């Protein structure tokens, strides 16, 4: 028998970060353990089997050892969908006589399977899978020899490449030339983050402005106005988005800065939500929680294959929550349902589709607090709300979506992403707004009613892939997107009369719906654009991104149903460029730079009663930074940003315009600058200890107002930290975590009357005043214990020192909201 040469196979043992956990995310468990059981969004193109296994390790964090040289001769059809590492391994190896052997350390070793031949069992070696062995003449044995030499394995560890989904395809974090923060499913579970509002409060660089009906978010002093689902077209953030329940999402990502290339040109950034995806293996999860102020919640999540071949997979989630709040007597009840299906239509074609429904009913919804008429803080109890006890708000939202992906060949694929969203808001209430008079102790009751219906449809289609040129591989994305939305808006906002702010006697409940509406309008908006992104690789370490977006249509129509007038505003076609560059200084370190143009239409703002409209806001978003892996699973980044916006509308004094829905009168003279830097550190210090740190320094100024701050609610210094440690041997099963949100002073500018000692009254002249919240820090703790592999109990304590502070500062009349006092949340989770 021919003697075989011993070959030294290179085994690649890749210890990668968890899929979807970039710089600002946190892992609850060692990567290899979670990778075996957790679901990952996997996208692996057709390639040699060794490369497919390497990509699987990168995207799941699993440790996989294999004979790279031998498996490079085998092919893989690729894989796309939501799977655990074990499921994905099984599918990738399925056509070959190979098996994944589970190791004691939680990783996997790829080994040949035993093959029966007559009555004798033969071992199929890795070398004989795809290589026909030449035998000497007369040799009858066509299989591997029984005395085949065991090949030595050399294991090396590759650097982790974190995956993010902020654009139209999954990318390595180092390849994105902008700042990106991801809040993972694990971190949401750790900190008890149930809504998008909860998540945004923990996201690096984000400031929340609380309002009585919704909340606004800013980054770098600029509004975050756009949201994207599963990498599809951009949607406008609506009032109801802040209460979106996170039980239907796997990750929340925030790309800071302008993303004009893919339709989100506002410099505050764009939020990307990734839905939970079905898995092939059957799994169930039930979560029960109880917390302060009668906060009770039940959550169910189930997934699995729906046919024997596992080509159809389903997932369903449901939430029922009933809670009071620290301000009295507010109460909310939530119902949420989510369902999704994966279809493997062909080996090259996959469909992910689903729907969600959420309804919130809030009784005695919170209203902001006033101050004394000279701007001084009254010092109300934190349980105080200035709303009528009979007030209510009901919000309902339905979303239907589909993502179709088809592989054209090994390097190219097409994607189609469709989403339809519709919602209804009904509000009936009364609240007190007005500075409180020192002598009479009175404020003013206002009546508020609202009936809003919203519909939005987004579509995005693109072709993307790679091509070889001059010895390098380059990437190209070409696409079209469109958005249509319609908002029917009815409102009554009428003064009722004075009332005692310390002993409020609310007005009687109003009839709903009323006989007439003071505001009754429909706003319609239609946009369409083409986009392209070319990523060139002039050298191995250098990538140059050239992109642009061409607006084909941008049209807004406003119908006033009370007057019968209709106004249409059409913007000129416009091309906005995008440039980016990344360079790998070392294997684990990259520097980058990017430039994005800002272009915001202002057609509804008029210079005079008869026009013309203001020209668009123009500006730029410039960013430079460095991203580095300090250890195999510990990532850090530093980003410097500079944003300029010019020609913003500045009011010259409002004037009534009969039979017109335009706003008059304005001048395009606003000039804003925002500059600063972000620092992030995230990942595993050890296999049992993870950390997420985000710090932002920002200086913003309004050139029209002698360089005064234009976003005074944005603090100069903003720090957010979360960490968690899991004991392995001593106190095994126990984990302890904690964090802090800290910021420097924030304030609002306004005017207040002066005191006249002769009349003992406040009146003219009005003087400038700052309503301020001094620097503060809010600390939190968590402890959890694994009762069994399937059962976990955790206790979260937020604001452990019971710090009293204003989370949002308003003026003397309204807009002041207390931050949440100390609270507790006990959570029991079972999963099978």
N, C-alpha and C positions, 0 to 999 in steps of 0.2 A: 504494500500500500504506500502510496506517495506520502512523503513526509511534508507536513505543512510548516511554513515559517510562522514563528510567533510574531504577532503584530501587537504593538502597543496602541490601544485605542484611547483616544482623548475623550474623557467623560466630562461633560459640562454640568456642574452642579450650580444651578442658578437660584440664589436666594433673593427673590424680588419682592417689592412692596405690594401690598394688596391692591387689586384693581380698583381704580376710582379713588385712591387715597393719595392725592398729590400733596403739595407743600404744607397746607394748613389743615390736613386731616389727621386722624388718630386711629391706631389699631388697638383693639381690646385684647387680642390674643396673639401669640407668636404666629408669624406669617404662615409657616408650614402647616400648622394645625388648622387655622381658619381656612386656608386654601383647600383643604380636603373636603370641607363640609359646606362652606359658604358659596353663594352664587356669584358668578362673575360675568360681566358682559364681554364675550370673547369674539374677536375678529381676527382670523388667521387665513391668509390667502393660500391658494394652491402653491405648493413648494416642496422641496425635498423634506423627507420626514425629520431629519435632524434639525432643520431650521424651524419646522412647525412645532417641534417639541420645545425648542428654545423660546419661541414666541409665547407658547403656553405658559412656560415658567415665568416669563416676564410679566404676563398679563394676570397671573393668578397668585404669584408669590410662592408657588410650590417649588420644592427641591427635587429635581429630576436628574438622575444619572443614566447615561447611555453611551454606547459605542458610536461616537459621532461619525467616524470615517465609514463604518459599515452602513449606518442608517442614511448617510448622504446618498446612497445608491437606491434607496427606496423613495417612493413618492407619496405625497399626502394631498388629498382633495381639498384640504382646508376645513375650516369650521367657523360658523358664525351663530351667535345666540347667547343665551344665558345658561351656564352650566357650572357645576362644581368642578374642581380640578380633576377629580376621579372620573366623573362622567365624560369630561372632555378627553382625557387620556384614553378611555375605552373606545370612544368614537374615532379618534385619530389612529389608533392601532388596529381597529377592527378588520381592515382588509388584509392584514399581515399576520403571520404566525408568531406574534409577540404578545407579551403580557406585562402589566405593570405590577411589580411586587412592592407591597407596602413595607417600609422600613421602620425600625424602632424609633427613629428620630422624627417620624411623621412624613418623610419624603418618599420618593418612589425610585425604583430601579427597573429599567426596561430589560427584560430577559426573554430568551426564546421559549416557545411552548414545546411541550413533548408531543410528537406526532406518531400515531400508531401505524405500523407497516407489517401486516400479517400478524404473527404472534410475538414479534419483537418490537419493543419500544425504542425509537430512535430520538436523539436530541438534535433539533434543528438549530444550528449555530447562527449567530448574527451574520457571519461571513457568507453562509450559504443561502441566505434569503434571496439575494438578487445577483449572485455570482455563480455561474455554472463552473464547477470544478472539473478540470480536465484529468481523466484517469489514464493510467498506462493501458496499453492494449491487453485485452483479456480480463480487465477488471470488471467484476459484475456489480460491485457496490456503487450505486449512484447517489447514495445519501452521504452524510457526514460520517467520518470514521468514529467508531465508538471510543477511541482514545484521543479525541480532539483535545488540544491543549487549551486550558483555561486562560483566557487573555487577561492580562493585568489591566486594571482601571486606574486612570489618573484623574483625580477630581480637582477642578478649579472652580472658583466662585466668580461669577460675572456681576458687574455693577447693576443695580436695579434701575429700571427705566419706568418712571411713574407715568401712568396714562391719564389724560384728561380729555374731555369731550366738549370743549367750549366752542369749537367750530363745526365743520361739516363732516369731520371724521375723527377717530381717536388719534391722539398725538402724544408723543412723549413730552413731559413737562418742560424739559430743557429746550425743546424745539419751538416752544411758543414764545415769541419775543415780546411778551407783556406779562404783567403780574396776574396770577391766577390763584384763587383760594378755593378749596373744595372741603365741604362738610360732608363726611361719609355717613352711611347708615349706622355704623358702629358709634360714631360720635353723637349722632342724634339720640341713639338709645342711651348712651352713657349720661348725657346731660338732661335727658327728658325733654328734648326739643320737639314739640308736637305740631307747630305751625311754621309757616315761612317767616312770620314775624319773630318767633323764637330763634330761628336759624340766623336771620340777618343780624340780630343783636350779638351773636357770637362770631360773626365773620370779620376778618381783619379789615380795618379801615372804614367800616360802615358806621354811620351815625343815623339813628332813628329819630324822626320827628313825630311824636305821638299827636294824634288828632282825635276828635270825639267820634268820628265815623270811620276813619281809616288812618293809616300811618304812611309817612313818606320816608324814603331812604336816600342818603347821599353818600358819596365816596369822593374824597379829594375836594370836598366842598360843592360838588355838582350832583344833580339829581340822577338817580338810577331810574330810568323810565321804561326800560325794555326787559322782556322776559322771553326765553326760548325754551321749547320742550323737545328733548331727545335730538338736539342738533338740527331742528327744523327751522321754519321761518320765524321771524321776530314778531312777537305780540306786544301790544301796549299794556303796561301794568294798570290794572283796574283796582277800584276800591276794595273789592272782595279778595284780591290776591294775598293780602297780608294774613288772612285767616285760613288760607289753603292748608289742608291737613297733610302732614308729611308721611302718613301711613302708606300712601300710594307711590312714594318716591324712594329711589335708592341713594341718590346723591344730589347735592345742591352745589353748583359751581358759580363763582363770580369772577368774571374777567373784568378787571379794572381798566379804565381808560376807554377811548372810543373804539368800537368795533364796526366802523363804517363799511368795511369790506362785505360783511354779511348782514347789513341792514340795521345795526344798532349804533348809530353815530354819536349819541350823547356821551359825553366824556366821563360821566359817572360810572359807566360800565353796563354790563348786561348779565342777567341771571340765567343760568341754564339748569333746568330740572330734568333729571333722568328717571323715567318710570321704573318701577320694579318689573322685572321680566320673568316670564314663566321658566320653570326648570323641568328637566326630564324626570328626575327622581322625585317621588312623592315626599312632601314635607309639610308639616303643620306647625303653626306657632300661635300661641294664645298669650295675651298680655293683659293683666289686670293691674290697675293702679288706683291709689287713693291718696289724696293730699289735702293740704290746708284749704279752708273755706269750702268744704263739701265738694271737693273736686274728685269725681269718680269717672273712670274711663275703662272700657273694655275694647280690646282690639284683637281681631282674628286675621290670620294670613295663611292661605293654603295654596299649594302648587303641586304639579305633577303632570305626567304624560296622560293624554286622553285616548290614545290608541296603542296597539301592541307594538307597532314599529317606532313609536315615540316621535313621529313626524308632526304630531299636533300636541302642543303643551299648553296648559292653562294656569292661570293664577287669579286668585280672588282675595280681596281684603275688605274688611268691614270695621267700622268704628262707631261706637255709641258713647257719648260723653255728656255728663251732666255736672255743671259746676256753678258755684257762686264765686265772688271775687272779694278782694279786701275792701273795695268801696261798696257801700250798701245802698239799696237792696238788689244790685244787679245780679242777674242769673242768665246762664246760657245753656242751651241744649243743642248738641250736634249729632247729625247722622251723616255718615260717609260710606259709600259703596264704590269699590273699584274692581274691574274685571279686565283681563287681558289674555290674548291668545297668541301663540307662535305657530306658524305653519311653515314647514319645510316643503314648499310646493314642488320643487325639483332640487337636485343636488346643488344647483346654482342660484336658486331663487327662494327667498325667505320673506315672509310677511309677519309683521308684528302689529297687532291692532287691539284696540280696547276702548273702554269708556269709563267715566267716573261721574259720580253724583254726590253733591254735598249740600246740606241745608243747615243753616244756623239760625236759631231763634233766640234773640237777646231781649230780656225784659229789663226795663229801667236802665238802659244803656248809659255808660259813663259820659258825663259832661265835664268840661275843664273847670278849673277854679279861677276866680278873680283875685285881685289884690285890693288894698286900700287905694283911695283915689290919688294919693301922692306916690304910688308905686311900691309902698312898703308891703312886705309879706304879712298876711293875716295870721298864718300859722294854723290853718284848719287841721282837724284830725285827718289822718290818711284814709279813713273810711268815708270821708265826705264826698258826695257828688252833687252837682248843682242841677241835675236832671229831675224831671217829674217822675214819681214812682210808677205811673201808668204808661210811661213811654215804652215803645217797643221798636225793634228793628228785625226784619226777616230777610235773609239773603239765601238765594238758591242758585246753584251753578251746575251745569251739565257740560261735559266735554266728551267728544268722540274723536279718535285719532287712528291713523294708519301709517305705517312705515314699510315700504316695499323696497327690497334690495335685490339686485340681480348682478351676478358676476358674468361679465362678458368674456373674460379669459383670465389667465393667471394674474394679470397685473391691473386690469380695469374692471370697474363696476359702476352701476348706475343706482341712484337712490331717489325715491319719491316719498315726501313727507307731507301728509295732509292732516289738518286739525280744524275742528269746528267747535266753537265754544259759545255757550249762551247762558245768560244769567239774568236774574230779576232781583231787584231790591225794593223793599217796601219799608218806609219809616214813618212813624207817627209819634211826635213827642213835643216836649217843651223844656227849655233850659234857661238858666239865669246867666246873662252876659252883661257886664258893665262893672266898672270900678265901684267898690263899696263906699258909700258916703259915711264919713266919721260920725256925723250927727244923727242921721236917720237910720243908719245900718242897712240901707236899701241898695239892691241891685235891680236889674230889669229882667222880667220874664219875656222870652221870645217863643213864638210858636213855629215849629218846623215840621213839614211834611214832604215826603219824597216818594216818587214812583219811577223807577228806572228799569228799562229793559235794554239788554246789551247782547249783540250778536257779532261774532268775528270768525272769519274763515282765513286760514293761512295755507299756502301751498309752496313747496320748495322742491325743485327737481334739479339734479346735477349728475354729471359724469365725472369720475375721479379715478386717478390711477398713476402709474409711474412708467417711465420710459428710460432707456439707456442711450447716452450720448457722450462721446468723447471719454469713454471709460468710467463714467459716473452715472448713478441713477438719480433721476429728477422726478418731481411730482407736479401734477396739474389737476386743478379743479375748475370746471366750467359749469355755471348753473343759472337758473332763473327762479325768482321768487315773487310772490304777490301776496297782498293782504287786503281784505275788505272788512270794514267794521261799521256797525250802525248802532247808535245809542239814542234811545227815546228817553227824554229827560223831562220830568214834571216836578215842580217844586213850589212850595209856599214857605215864605220866611217873613213873618209879620210880628211886630212888637205887640205885646199884650198889656203890660203895665208893671208897676213897681212891686217889689216884694222884699221881705226881710231875709237877708242872706244867712242869718243865724237861726231863724225859725221859719223856714220857707213853707208857705201855703200854696201849693201848685194850682194853676188854673184847671178847670175841668177838662176831661179828655175830649179831644176833637173828633168829629165824625171823619171816618176814613172809608172810602175815598171822599174827598170834599166835592162840593158842587162845581168848583172851578179851580184852576191852577194859575198862579201868577206867572210862572214860567212853564212853557209847554213847547218843546223844540225837539228836533231830530237832527243829529249830527252824523254825517256819513263821510267815510274816508276810504279812498282807493289808492293803492300804491302798487307799482310793478317795477322790477329792475333786473338787470343781468349782472353777473359778477364773475370774476375769474381770479385765480391765484396760481402763480407759477413759482415753484420752489426749485431753484437751481443749486447744484452742488459743484461749484468750480473746483473744489478740492475736498478731500475726505473730511476735513474739520470745519469747512466753511459752508454755510447755507445762506442764500440770498432769496428773499421773498419779494416778488413783484406782483402787486394785485390792484384791482380797481373795481368800482361799482358804477354802473351807468343807470341812472334813474330814467325809466321809460315813461312812467306816469306817476304823478303825485297830485291828487285832487281831493279837495274837501268841500262838502256841501252842507250848509246850515239852513234848516227850515224852521221858521217861527210860526207855529200853528195858531197862535193868538192873533198875529197881524197878517198872516197869509204870505209873508215875504220869504223869499229864498235867495241865498247868496252862494255863489260857487267861486272857489279860489283854486286856480291852476298854477302849479309851479313849472318853471322851465326845465327841460331835460338837462341833467347835470352829471358829469363824471367826477367821482371823488377817488383819488389814488390812495394806495397803501403801500408802504415799504417796510421791510423788516430784514434783519441780519442776525445770525447766530454764529459763534465761533467757539469751537472746543479748545480751550486752553490746555486742558488735561482730559484724561479719560472720564473724570468725575466732575469736571467744571466747565461751564460755558458762559461766555459773555454775550450780550445781545443789545440790540437797539431797534427801535421802531418809530415810524412816523405815520400818523393817521390824520386825515383832514376832517374837520367838523363843518357840517352844512345843515342848518336848521331853517326850514321855511317859516315866514312870518306874514303870510298873505292876508290874514284877517285883521292885522293891525294897520290902521290908516293914519296918514300924516295930517289930513284935514277931513272935514265931513264928506267931501267928494273924492277923496283919494289924493295921491296914489297909495298903494300898499307899500309896506316897508320891504326892503330887500332882505334876503335871508341872513341869518347869523353865520359868520365865517370864522374859522379858527383852526387850531392845530393841537394835536396831542403827541408830545414827544416823550419817549421813555428810553432810558438806558439801565442796564442791570447786569447782575451776575447770579448764576444759580450753581450751587455746588453740593455734592454729596460728601458730608463730613465723615460719615461712616457708611457701611453698606446700606443701612436703612435710616439714615439721619440726614435730612435735606435742609438746606438753608438758601435764602435768596436776599438780595439787596437790590432795590429798584429806585431810581431817581426819575421823577416825572415833572414836566412843565407843560401847562395847558394854557392856551390863549383863546379867548372868545371876543369877537368884536361885532358891532352893529346890533346889539341886543336892543329890544324895544324899551324905551324910557317914556313914562307917561307925562303928558303935558297938561293933564286934567281931563277927567272924563266928561263927555258931552253926549246927550241923548241923540240918537239917530233914528228918526221915524222910518219905518219900513226897511230897516237894514239890520243885519246881524253882525256887522263889523264892529270893531272896537276903536274908538277915537278919543283922544288924538295922541299920537306918539311920534317919537323921533328915534331913528336908529343910531343912538349915540352911546349905548352901553359898552363898556370895555372891561373885561374881567381877566384876571390872572390867578392861576393856582399852581403852587410849586411845593415840592417836598419829597419825602422818600418813605418807602415801606421796607420793613425788615421782617422776615419770617424764618422760623425754625420749626421743623416738624418731622416726626418719625420716631424710631425706636432708639432709645439710648442703650437699652439692652433688650433681649427678647421679651422681658416682662415689664419694661418701663417705657411708656411712650409719652410724648410731649408735643404740644402745639403752642407756639408763641407768635403773636402778630403785633407789631408796633408800627404806628404811622405818625409822621410829623408833617403838618400841613400849614402853609401860610397862603391865604387867599386874599385878594385885594380888588377893589373896584376903582379903576382909574378915574372914573367920573366923580367919585366921592373922596378925592384926595387920598387914594390908596387905602381907605378904610375896608375892613372885612366885609365881603358881600354875603358870606355864609357864617354868621356869628354862632350858630348852633354847632358848627364843626370845630371841635377843640384842636388846639395846636398839637397836643400830645394825646394819643389814644393807644392804650395797651390792652390786649386780650390774651389770656393764658389759660390753658387747660392741660392737665397731666393726669396719668393714671398708672398705678403700679400693681401688678398681679404677683402675689406670693406663689412660689413654686414648691419649695420643700417645707420650710417653716410656715405654718398657718396656710397650708395648701388649700386652694379654693377661694381664698379671701383676696379681694382687690380693694384698693383705696385710691381715691382721686380727689382733685380739687382744682380750683381756678380763681381768677380774678379778672374783672373788667374795671379799668381805671382810666380816668381822663382828666385833663386840665380844665380850667374855667370855660364855661359857655355862657352866652348871654343873648338878649334881644335888645335892640335899640328902639326907643319910642319917645313919646312926649307926655308930660303930666302937668296938671295945673299947679300954680303956686298958692301958698297960704297967705291970706290977708288978715293980720291980727286985729284990725279994726272991725271988720265984719264977721270975723271968725269963720270965714268961708274960703273954699278953694276956687280959683278962677284964673283969669288972664293975669299975666302972660303965661303961655305954655312954655315949658323948658324941656331940654333934652334930658333923657333918663335912660340908664341901662338896667334892665331886669336880669340879674345874674344868678347862676348856680356855680358856686366855688368848686374847685377840684374835689373829686371823691373817688373812692374805690369800693367795689362790691365783691365780696368773697363768697365762694361756694365750696361745698364738700360733697363727696359721694363715697359710700362703702357698699360693696356687693359681696355675695357669697354664693358659690355653686353648691347647692344642696346635693345635686347629682348631675351627671352629664346632661340631663334633660331639663333641669329645673334650677332657676336662678332667682335670687331675691336681692333687691337693691334699695338703698335709702339715699335720696338726694336732699340736701339742705342748702337752700339759696339765701343769699344775704345773711350769712350766719351771724354777723354783728348787728343786724337790724338797723342798718344805716338809713336815716331819713334824708331824702334828697328829692329834687325834682328831676325826673327823667327827661322832661321837656319844659323849657321856659317859654312863656308867652308874654303878654303885655299886662297892663293893669286891669283890663276888662275880661280877658279870657286867655285860653291856651296854656295854662299851667297844669302839669300832671305830675303827681307823685310817683316815684319808683316803687316797686313792689316791696313790702316789708319781708321779714324773715318768713320762709315758707318751707314745708316739708312735702316730699313725694315718695311714697312707698310703692315699689313695683315688683310684681311677681310674674316671671316669664317661664312658660313651658314650651319646649320645642321637640318635635319627633320627626 
